[in-house]
């Protein structure tokens, strides 16, 4: 039998994109309507009731194009989507299921209906169970947002995904590659790895992807290697002032007395409850008296006059002119007495 492998294919030209995913149309469904009905339902919180009631007509119009029926039950607080005989795309019911999940997690309706496109997927990451402590969980969740939402905006630009942090979950919409990066960043953030490290790594990868020479090479040498620094948990020993050598004894040191033993020695253990309270009250009053006395002395210290150094003052030396005048006077007196 002759081979048909090397036959010419005039319809196969270079301008054809073999990886392009064409839209699924009713003509592609050769099997006709579905044999069984598929349905999905989800609950939504009370605060979303007013918004969903306003946005439900738009959601209904979008789902009707795919032949999906939707119901909003305000009594039970649930949303339901199901297939009908007009449904032609088997994947549309799964897209509708993701749509109501995103609406329940506070994603705006204009953004949520983009999930019906073929090249858009979603991922709802549950983060509450990753951290036990509530305060620690709130701080790490805030790291995803960053100051004024800058970290979140950077992640959206680098991963080309829509990210919404709401309550105990993180909802993301975008391509499959971007969703994988978002999940890794969020889970590492909950494990105490700051998102800024991943942002730096994604920025470097984005620049490397533009270089055609590095397309088939390993990027490990370009990526930053952040080493985890763990501080030593060894306890600092107590300061030992007495470093003199002591005589070795095989016996252990005497056991320190417990609080009860000290109370028995002082007699406090045998006192009644009223007597203990009276003793504690007297001790508090004694401390108060001492403290007030110290404060009184500090206040009086400002009014104590400084000591004057009168005794230790050096004697002033007479000037030479005064000495000469004194000598002349003495000589005159001596002359008068001789005459």
Number of C-alpha atoms within 10 A of each C-alpha: 3 4 6 7 7 6 7 8 8 6 7 9 8 7 6 9 8 8 6 7 9 7 8 14 10 12 9 11 14 8 9 13 16 16 8 9 10 13 17 17 15 15 16 20 11 10 9 14 16 10 13 20 12 11 14 15 10 12 19 14 14 16 21 14 11 22 19 23 20 22 13 16 13 15 6 9 14 17 21 17 22 20 24 18 13 16 23 23 19 15 13 22 23 16 21 28 19 22 23 25 23 25 21 20 21 20 22 15 19 10 13 21 21 17 20 20 11 15 11 15 19 22 19 19 16 14 18 16 11 13 15 9 10 10 10 13 20 15 11 21 22 16 21 25 19 16 10 8 12 12 17 21 16 17 25 19 11 17 22 16 23 22 24 21 20 12 13 14 16 20 22 23 25 22 17 16 11 19 24 13 16 28 17 12 21 22 16 15 22 23 13 13 16 16 24 17 14 20 18 14 15 18 16 15 15 13 9 16 12 10 9 9 9 11 11 7 8 9 13 8 7 11 15 12 10 7 6 7 6 6 6 6 6 6 6 6 6 6 6 6 6 7 6 6 6 7 6 6 7 6 6 6 7 6 6 7 9 8 9 11 12 12 14 12 10 10 10 14 15 12 13 10 10 9 12 14 12 12 14 12 12 12 12 12 12 12 12 12 12 12 11 12 12 11 12 11 10 11 11 9 10 8 8 8 7 6 6 7 7 7 6 7 7 7 6 6 6 8 8 9 8 9 10 10 10 11 10 11 10 10 10 10 10 11 9 8 7 6 5
